[in-house]
Each structure stands twice: as C-alpha cells, then as structure tokens.
Amino acid sequence: MGVTDARGAEVGPEPHRPLDGEVDGAHDRRRCRRGRSGQSEPEHGRADERAEEGGHPPTSRHNSDIGLVRSHLDQNLVALPWLGYGNATKFVLLRAESIAEAEAELARRDPVLAGLIEAAGPATLRWGRPRRPHFEALCRSITYQQLAGSAAAAIWQRVRRLVDGPFTAEVVSELDIATLRSAGLSNAKARSISDLAHHVVDGTVHLGRAARLSDEQLIAELSQVWGIGTWTAQMFLMFQLGRLDVWPVLDLGVRNGYARAWGLAVPPTAKELEPLGERFRPYRSVAAWYCWRVLEL
C-alpha cells in the first residue's frame, strides 16, 4: 500500500525499513549505530515522508545556475548540489520537468527500469516548496519510524496538537519527555524529537541552511541528533528536499525491490547494492523509488 498525504491521496510507495540492527544484510548483521548517549539509535523504520506531488530534475549545469538558485533559496525552493567540479558546489533547481527527464534517461540506460517506469507510471518525488517546515517534517518522520501509516498518523496528530500554532523547535524544546510520550510516542522517539529541538535551538543543527548543504554534510549534521541516523536523513533528503541522487542502501524495501526487479535469488546486502546504483547517477532517488514501487506491482 502506498503512502497518503493529509488529504488521503496516495503520493508514493512506502519505504520498507531494514531489519532491526542490520547494516549489511544476513552476511554482516551488527548493532545499530550508537548515538551520543551510547544507546542504539532507532535510525531505521517506516516514514511517511514520501513525496509531495512529483517533479523532474533539470539537466543544465552552467555556472549561471548558482546565482539563479541562491536567489531563490530564501523562498524555500529546492536546490540540488552537483559535486565534482573542483572545490565549487553547484546547484540546480528541481523543476517539474526534472523527474520526467530522469525517467527518460534511466529508461534509456536500463531496460529493467524502462519496464518499471512503463508499468508504475511517473515517480511521485516532491518538487517545489516543502509542504511542511523542515523541523516539523523531521519530527513527523521520526514519529512514523517503524509504524504502519494509520497508526503513525494518529500519533502524529496527537503530537501536533501538543503545540498551539507553528510546530517550532523553540516551542517543542519546552516540552518534557513525559508530555511528548503522552501523545503516544515511545520513549526513544520522544527523546529523539526533544533532542532535535534542542540541537536546533542551540544552533548545532541549522535546518535553515539544509538546501545549501551537500547530502553528506546534511547526513553528518542530522546524525548528531539522538535517534536520527543515515536512513532518516536520507528520507529527509529525498522527500523533503527533493534530492534526486540519494541511494538508500540501508532500506530493506529498496534491496528487496532491486532483487525482484533484476531477478536476483537473494536481495543484495547494503555493501553489494551500493556499487549497483552507480549506473543510475545522478538520478538514484528515482531508481530507488521504482525499487519500492516494484513490490506493489
């Protein structure tokens, strides 16, 4: 079953969490990465952070793009980093045409993806303005970890009602763990949301500059928060910022979907899947979306 938005409209497939504590599959199971507290981070899980309505990435990479994009960043338009040009980070806007261009290019490169694109239709990755502020989106994503959509939605509504007005880090940082738990959050999730709020308030995490950071920089910044790891950060990159070149190899659904689509007897481990995505650059997010989708076809 796909993920639905607040109006009940289906906007994309639901991600499938990796096995608890699993990093590299059956051949290399490990404990979850330790947070600052020394406790295992609940970094893998389901998140209803799929898409707002879909989009498609531009192919222009000229120097003039930098000024164009930066002039729009304050309006919350999405920027995508293009790395590998010396020390400069170049940005292009994610426009409605972008995903269509990505799909056309991926279909040209790979006949399996061509068939999936034909069968599943356009990918519903988000483009344009984020539907929610970044802090609220991350808290919602934490709430949805490891829960079915309907249960998570009910808990999130109660969490949201704890705050009158905007759901900001400043307000949430004033809520204690017991109050957050009263909305139905587990202790770990309440702690994670509280820790995120305090990191934003004290300036350790700057969500306002998220669109300006590379994927690796943003993952490192968010991973300072207890309970947020690579998987959660990658879902934020894909479905809040609209980044098109994220390859979430820790996601069990992506690994299972890849195995089914390409006829593998055993799903690849995270280490095995990582190089398999190289041929999909710079559109690995779109390829991952179809790996999720194939499990529903």
Kinemage of the C-alpha trace (Angstrom):
@kinemage 1
@onewidth
@group {chain A} dominant
@subgroup {mainchain}
@vectorlist {calphas} color= white
{ca met a 1} P 0.000 0.000 0.000
{ca gly a 2} L 1.316 3.452 -0.849
{ca val a 3} L 1.701 6.454 1.385
{ca thr a 4} L -1.072 9.009 1.532
{ca asp a 5} L -0.941 12.695 2.183
{ca ala a 6} L -3.042 14.624 4.668
{ca arg a 7} L -5.983 14.580 2.279
{ca gly a 8} L -5.829 10.812 1.855
{ca ala a 9} L -4.423 10.974 -1.666
{ca glu a 10} L -1.751 8.428 -2.447
{ca val a 11} L 1.526 10.139 -3.271
{ca gly a 12} L 4.064 7.357 -3.386
{ca pro a 13} L 5.238 3.986 -2.149
{ca glu a 14} L 6.038 3.444 1.491
{ca pro a 15} L 9.675 2.757 2.326
{ca his a 16} L 10.489 -0.540 3.972
{ca arg a 17} L 12.729 -0.473 6.986
{ca pro a 18} L 15.881 -2.580 7.154
{ca leu a 19} L 15.975 -5.461 9.578
{ca asp a 20} L 16.489 -4.126 13.104
{ca gly a 21} L 20.185 -3.548 13.705
{ca glu a 22} L 21.092 -4.784 10.239
{ca val a 23} L 23.659 -2.865 8.257
{ca asp a 24} L 24.848 -5.200 5.549
{ca gly a 25} L 22.235 -7.917 5.428
{ca ala a 26} L 22.356 -11.535 6.530
{ca his a 27} L 26.093 -11.782 5.975
{ca asp a 28} L 27.006 -8.871 8.253
{ca arg a 29} L 24.490 -8.104 10.963
{ca arg a 30} L 25.519 -5.539 13.524
{ca arg a 31} L 24.003 -3.462 16.260
{ca cys a 32} L 22.540 -0.104 15.298
{ca arg a 33} L 24.961 2.791 15.318
{ca arg a 34} L 25.464 4.262 18.773
{ca gly a 35} L 24.249 7.763 19.474
{ca arg a 36} L 25.866 10.332 21.708
{ca ser a 37} L 24.200 8.706 24.695
{ca gly a 38} L 25.722 5.320 23.903
{ca gln a 39} L 22.299 3.813 23.214
{ca ser a 40} L 21.355 2.270 19.915
{ca glu a 41} L 19.766 4.750 17.559
{ca pro a 42} L 16.354 3.836 16.113
{ca glu a 43} L 17.524 5.095 12.761
{ca his a 44} L 15.697 2.666 10.512
{ca gly a 45} L 11.971 2.468 10.139
{ca arg a 46} L 8.981 3.454 8.141
{ca ala a 47} L 8.448 7.096 7.427
{ca asp a 48} L 5.506 8.723 5.736
{ca glu a 49} L 7.864 11.241 4.245
{ca arg a 50} L 7.250 10.173 0.663
{ca ala a 51} L 6.502 12.843 -1.796
{ca glu a 52} L 4.507 15.855 -2.325
{ca glu a 53} L 3.400 15.712 -5.953
{ca gly a 54} L 6.110 14.682 -8.351
{ca gly a 55} L 8.865 16.530 -10.137
{ca his a 56} L 11.710 16.123 -12.581
{ca pro a 57} L 15.429 17.478 -12.442
{ca pro a 58} L 16.896 19.913 -14.925
{ca thr a 59} L 19.977 18.926 -16.806
{ca ser a 60} L 21.605 22.365 -17.077
{ca arg a 61} L 24.877 22.632 -15.140
{ca his a 62} L 26.150 26.036 -16.211
{ca asn a 63} L 27.858 28.425 -13.833
{ca ser a 64} L 24.946 30.826 -14.177
{ca asp a 65} L 22.765 28.334 -12.270
{ca ile a 66} L 24.498 29.212 -8.991
{ca gly a 67} L 23.233 32.775 -8.806
{ca leu a 68} L 19.802 31.775 -10.052
{ca val a 69} L 19.337 29.132 -7.395
{ca arg a 70} L 20.762 31.089 -4.483
{ca ser a 71} L 18.410 33.962 -5.291
{ca his a 72} L 15.504 31.565 -4.748
{ca leu a 73} L 16.709 29.669 -1.685
{ca asp a 74} L 15.050 32.061 0.754
{ca gln a 75} L 11.742 31.252 -0.931
{ca asn a 76} L 12.191 27.590 0.064
{ca leu a 77} L 12.636 26.317 -3.467
{ca val a 78} L 14.614 23.100 -3.664
{ca ala a 79} L 18.290 23.133 -4.600
{ca leu a 80} L 20.283 20.122 -5.678
{ca pro a 81} L 24.059 20.036 -5.225
{ca trp a 82} L 26.209 18.955 -8.143
{ca leu a 83} L 29.603 17.983 -6.781
{ca gly a 84} L 32.842 17.136 -8.525
{ca tyr a 85} L 33.708 20.495 -10.053
{ca gly a 86} L 36.877 21.257 -8.119
{ca asn a 87} L 36.055 22.838 -4.787
{ca ala a 88} L 32.888 24.513 -6.009
{ca thr a 89} L 29.427 23.213 -5.197
{ca lys a 90} L 26.966 23.901 -7.985
{ca phe a 91} L 23.201 23.951 -7.583
{ca val a 92} L 20.308 23.456 -9.966
{ca leu a 93} L 16.633 23.930 -9.281
{ca leu a 94} L 14.382 20.913 -9.088
{ca arg a 95} L 11.582 21.711 -11.504
{ca ala a 96} L 8.517 19.817 -12.575
{ca glu a 97} L 10.307 18.630 -15.713
{ca ser a 98} L 13.177 17.099 -13.773
{ca ile a 99} L 11.775 13.676 -12.899
{ca ala a 100} L 10.470 13.192 -16.435
{ca glu a 101} L 13.969 13.840 -17.742
{ca ala a 102} L 15.419 11.468 -15.136
{ca glu a 103} L 12.959 8.739 -16.077
{ca ala a 104} L 13.718 9.128 -19.760
{ca glu a 105} L 17.451 8.885 -19.126
{ca leu a 106} L 17.122 5.886 -16.779
{ca ala a 107} L 14.848 4.096 -19.255
{ca arg a 108} L 17.438 4.660 -21.973
{ca arg a 109} L 20.212 3.218 -19.797
{ca asp a 110} L 18.448 0.201 -18.312
{ca pro a 111} L 15.712 -1.972 -19.890
{ca val a 112} L 14.503 -3.199 -16.491
{ca leu a 113} L 13.863 0.347 -15.319
{ca ala a 114} L 12.257 1.140 -18.643
{ca gly a 115} L 9.718 -1.603 -17.967
{ca leu a 116} L 9.112 -0.441 -14.395
{ca ile a 117} L 8.599 3.151 -15.478
{ca glu a 118} L 6.081 1.991 -18.053
{ca ala a 119} L 4.253 -0.209 -15.536
{ca ala a 120} L 4.283 2.075 -12.490
{ca gly a 121} L 3.976 5.483 -14.103
{ca pro a 122} L 5.731 8.688 -13.064
{ca ala a 123} L 7.599 8.782 -9.764
{ca thr a 124} L 5.934 10.994 -7.166
{ca leu a 125} L 9.004 12.572 -5.652
{ca arg a 126} L 8.416 16.045 -4.255
{ca trp a 127} L 9.370 19.201 -6.071
{ca gly a 128} L 8.835 22.874 -5.355
{ca arg a 129} L 8.144 24.248 -1.902
{ca pro a 130} L 8.236 21.811 1.035
{ca arg a 131} L 4.766 21.160 2.398
{ca arg a 132} L 5.993 21.455 5.988
{ca pro a 133} L 8.821 23.377 7.656
{ca his a 134} L 11.957 21.259 7.955
{ca phe a 135} L 11.769 20.832 11.729
{ca glu a 136} L 8.166 19.684 11.641
{ca ala a 137} L 8.893 17.329 8.742
{ca leu a 138} L 11.741 15.676 10.633
{ca cys a 139} L 9.624 15.258 13.776
{ca arg a 140} L 6.894 13.701 11.679
{ca ser a 141} L 9.413 11.361 10.070
{ca ile a 142} L 10.684 10.273 13.499
{ca thr a 143} L 7.088 9.597 14.579
{ca tyr a 144} L 6.489 7.390 11.547
{ca gln a 145} L 9.587 5.215 12.075
{ca gln a 146} L 8.718 1.502 12.299
{ca leu a 147} L 4.964 2.115 12.312
{ca ala a 148} L 2.195 1.465 9.821
{ca gly a 149} L 0.847 4.640 8.244
{ca ser a 150} L -2.535 4.754 10.004
{ca ala a 151} L -1.108 4.216 13.492
{ca ala a 152} L 1.666 6.722 12.902
{ca ala a 153} L -0.781 9.291 11.541
{ca ala a 154} L -2.933 9.065 14.669
{ca ile a 155} L 0.077 9.519 16.952
{ca trp a 156} L 1.418 12.380 14.880
{ca gln a 157} L -1.905 14.214 15.081
{ca arg a 158} L -1.754 13.985 18.870
{ca val a 159} L 1.853 15.161 18.905
{ca arg a 160} L 0.962 18.083 16.670
{ca arg a 161} L -1.891 19.072 18.993
{ca leu a 162} L 0.571 19.473 21.849
{ca val a 163} L 1.549 22.775 20.239
{ca asp a 164} L -0.807 25.641 19.510
{ca gly a 165} L 0.377 27.391 16.391
{ca pro a 166} L 3.592 26.694 14.475
{ca phe a 167} L 5.413 23.499 15.442
{ca thr a 168} L 8.784 25.088 16.056
{ca ala a 169} L 11.926 23.862 17.777
{ca glu a 170} L 11.687 26.684 20.306
{ca val a 171} L 8.230 25.588 21.434
{ca val a 172} L 8.943 21.844 21.345
{ca ser a 173} L 12.144 22.253 23.342
{ca glu a 174} L 9.979 23.434 26.241
{ca leu a 175} L 8.019 20.157 26.281
{ca asp a 176} L 9.338 17.470 28.587
{ca ile a 177} L 9.658 13.802 27.641
{ca ala a 178} L 6.570 12.849 29.649
{ca thr a 179} L 4.441 15.325 27.709
{ca leu a 180} L 5.718 14.036 24.391
{ca arg a 181} L 5.093 10.450 25.490
{ca ser a 182} L 1.520 11.341 26.486
{ca ala a 183} L 0.779 11.714 22.762
{ca gly a 184} L 1.674 8.056 22.201
{ca leu a 185} L 5.344 8.352 21.314
{ca ser a 186} L 7.769 5.724 22.529
{ca asn a 187} L 10.435 6.892 24.936
{ca ala a 188} L 13.041 6.672 22.167
{ca lys a 189} L 11.003 8.784 19.746
{ca ala a 190} L 10.120 11.345 22.404
{ca arg a 191} L 13.784 11.623 23.266
{ca ser a 192} L 14.753 11.953 19.607
{ca ile a 193} L 12.253 14.768 18.951
{ca ser a 194} L 13.311 16.554 22.122
{ca asp a 195} L 16.987 16.209 21.240
{ca leu a 196} L 16.367 17.517 17.723
{ca ala a 197} L 14.540 20.552 19.132
{ca his a 198} L 17.400 21.356 21.500
{ca his a 199} L 20.008 20.934 18.745
{ca val a 200} L 18.098 23.361 16.532
{ca val a 201} L 17.636 25.883 19.345
{ca asp a 202} L 21.292 25.837 20.380
{ca gly a 203} L 22.439 26.144 16.767
{ca thr a 204} L 24.142 22.757 16.492
{ca val a 205} L 21.744 21.822 13.699
{ca his a 206} L 20.908 24.586 11.192
{ca leu a 207} L 17.863 23.433 9.244
{ca gly a 208} L 17.580 26.813 7.566
{ca arg a 209} L 20.703 26.067 5.536
{ca ala a 210} L 19.740 22.474 4.688
{ca ala a 211} L 19.240 23.196 0.992
{ca arg a 212} L 22.760 24.617 0.762
{ca leu a 213} L 24.471 21.525 2.184
{ca ser a 214} L 25.643 18.506 0.248
{ca asp a 215} L 23.991 15.190 1.050
{ca glu a 216} L 26.995 14.056 3.077
{ca gln a 217} L 27.138 17.304 5.052
{ca leu a 218} L 23.452 17.162 5.902
{ca ile a 219} L 23.592 13.498 6.946
{ca ala a 220} L 26.518 14.308 9.242
{ca glu a 221} L 24.698 17.277 10.744
{ca leu a 222} L 21.426 15.440 11.374
{ca ser a 223} L 23.237 12.399 12.761
{ca gln a 224} L 24.320 14.481 15.744
{ca val a 225} L 20.756 14.103 16.997
{ca trp a 226} L 19.951 11.086 19.160
{ca gly a 227} L 17.755 8.716 17.168
{ca ile a 228} L 18.496 10.155 13.721
{ca gly a 229} L 20.868 8.196 11.521
{ca thr a 230} L 21.640 7.738 7.860
{ca trp a 231} L 18.263 6.269 6.884
{ca thr a 232} L 16.176 9.064 8.409
{ca ala a 233} L 18.494 11.700 6.969
{ca gln a 234} L 18.247 10.135 3.510
{ca met a 235} L 14.439 10.119 3.655
{ca phe a 236} L 14.610 13.829 4.532
{ca leu a 237} L 16.928 14.439 1.588
{ca met a 238} L 14.654 12.616 -0.826
{ca phe a 239} L 11.191 13.639 0.280
{ca gln a 240} L 11.650 16.988 1.998
{ca leu a 241} L 14.475 18.492 -0.042
{ca gly a 242} L 13.732 16.620 -3.252
{ca arg a 243} L 17.306 15.462 -3.844
{ca leu a 244} L 17.472 13.219 -6.883
{ca asp a 245} L 20.726 11.353 -6.263
{ca val a 246} L 20.160 9.566 -2.943
{ca trp a 247} L 20.698 5.803 -2.845
{ca pro a 248} L 19.287 4.433 0.468
{ca val a 249} L 21.043 1.075 0.578
{ca leu a 250} L 20.091 0.545 4.246
{ca asp a 251} L 16.423 0.397 3.271
{ca leu a 252} L 15.231 -3.207 3.148
{ca gly a 253} L 12.489 -2.332 0.660
{ca val a 254} L 14.981 -0.922 -1.827
{ca arg a 255} L 17.109 -4.051 -1.529
{ca asn a 256} L 14.136 -6.409 -1.861
{ca gly a 257} L 12.712 -4.400 -4.737
{ca tyr a 258} L 16.027 -4.392 -6.573
{ca ala a 259} L 16.260 -8.172 -6.197
{ca arg a 260} L 12.753 -8.679 -7.540
{ca ala a 261} L 13.136 -6.279 -10.452
{ca trp a 262} L 16.510 -7.602 -11.600
{ca gly a 263} L 15.741 -11.266 -10.888
{ca leu a 264} L 18.204 -11.912 -8.067
{ca ala a 265} L 17.678 -15.020 -5.951
{ca val a 266} L 18.808 -13.212 -2.791
{ca pro a 267} L 18.456 -9.480 -2.057
{ca pro a 268} L 21.805 -7.698 -2.163
{ca thr a 269} L 23.369 -6.516 1.056
{ca ala a 270} L 23.870 -2.800 1.610
{ca lys a 271} L 27.526 -3.121 0.575
{ca glu a 272} L 26.574 -5.064 -2.542
{ca leu a 273} L 23.822 -2.628 -3.514
{ca glu a 274} L 25.981 0.484 -3.191
{ca pro a 275} L 28.016 -0.027 -6.410
{ca leu a 276} L 24.959 -1.334 -8.265
{ca gly a 277} L 23.480 2.141 -8.060
{ca glu a 278} L 26.410 3.863 -9.736
{ca arg a 279} L 24.943 3.462 -13.204
{ca phe a 280} L 21.858 5.409 -12.100
{ca arg a 281} L 23.723 8.600 -11.131
{ca pro a 282} L 22.657 11.377 -10.871
{ca tyr a 283} L 19.110 10.004 -10.555
{ca arg a 284} L 19.457 7.312 -7.898
{ca ser a 285} L 16.490 8.623 -5.883
{ca val a 286} L 14.248 7.923 -8.861
{ca ala a 287} L 15.701 4.422 -9.267
{ca ala a 288} L 15.126 3.790 -5.537
{ca trp a 289} L 11.514 4.932 -5.867
{ca tyr a 290} L 10.925 2.291 -8.524
{ca cys a 291} L 12.577 -0.347 -6.310
{ca trp a 292} L 9.955 0.458 -3.690
{ca arg a 293} L 7.207 0.523 -6.282
{ca val a 294} L 8.012 -2.879 -7.800
{ca leu a 295} L 6.993 -4.519 -4.502
{ca glu a 296} L 3.442 -3.216 -5.083
{ca leu a 297} L 3.055 -4.183 -8.730
